[in-house]
Amino acid sequence: MRALEPTPGYRMNVLIRRRPGVTRDELVANWFANHMPAVVKSMAGAALAGQPHAHRYIATLFDAPAQAAPAWDGIAQLWWKINLPKPKEPHGTKPADTFQQKAMPYMPWMVREHVVIDGALAVTPNTLNEPFPFTRSGFHKLTYLLKTKPGADRDAFVRHYLEVHAPGSVGALTRAGCARYVVAFSVDPVNEEFGAHTELWMPSAEAVAKAQSEMKPDGIERFLDAEKSLLFTSGTEMVGIPGAGL
């Protein structure tokens, strides 16, 4: 089954949260204008030098909540050919740019991803400025950060997700217009806050409701800690290095 095969390489997730007293607009402006271009440039330099580098870099901006500060403001994702070890201290502990002055120090989270619905997303580089980074929208994206229950069988969870849960949801999601569906599992689940990360690109909130109305319980609930798992919605992505078809 196609969904059982991981995509080549590894993906680095980086959850981003603003510092106290920093507005979401401040964080996003400095992420897009200062930090992301520097990362794109450094990855291009590493590639030219024959050094390890990310070959795709995309950041999702989570919708601002109606009240209070969010658990997270967004997530950056960088795709690598190799599994990178955790740094000795979080990035931004000693800020290197204005973005890192605005964001709480962050630690990378390595995952292996499986593409369940392999739809391409729009890649439209800028024409009047530097082509990258650019922004894209026109979707209602769901990002799930999944926490497994204490003592849950890790292998059984992954197997159930890939062999039962994901294939069982494809029909309803496809009929509702899902453009893309990806699930990723932590490389080191023992030392990570979340065991898995799921993303769905839907056309609208109404389409999500339509798909959910067709889905039935399949047993995934016995593995997941619903209270500690998180869901975020998004309408915008920042694309620094698009990769093929994304």
Secondary structure, DSSP 4 states (H G I P E B T S, - for coil): -GGGSPPSSEEEEEEE-BPTT--HHHHHHHIIIIIHHHHHHHHHHHHHTT----SEEEEEEEPPPSSS--S-SEEEEEEESSPPPPPSS-BTSS-SSHHHHHBPPB--EEEEEEEEE---------SSS-SSSEEE-SSEEEEEEE-BPTT--HHHHHHHIIIIIHHHHHHHHHHTT--EEEEEEESSGGGSS-SEEEEEEES-HHHHHHHHHH----SGGGTB-TTT-EEEEEEEEEEEE--TT-
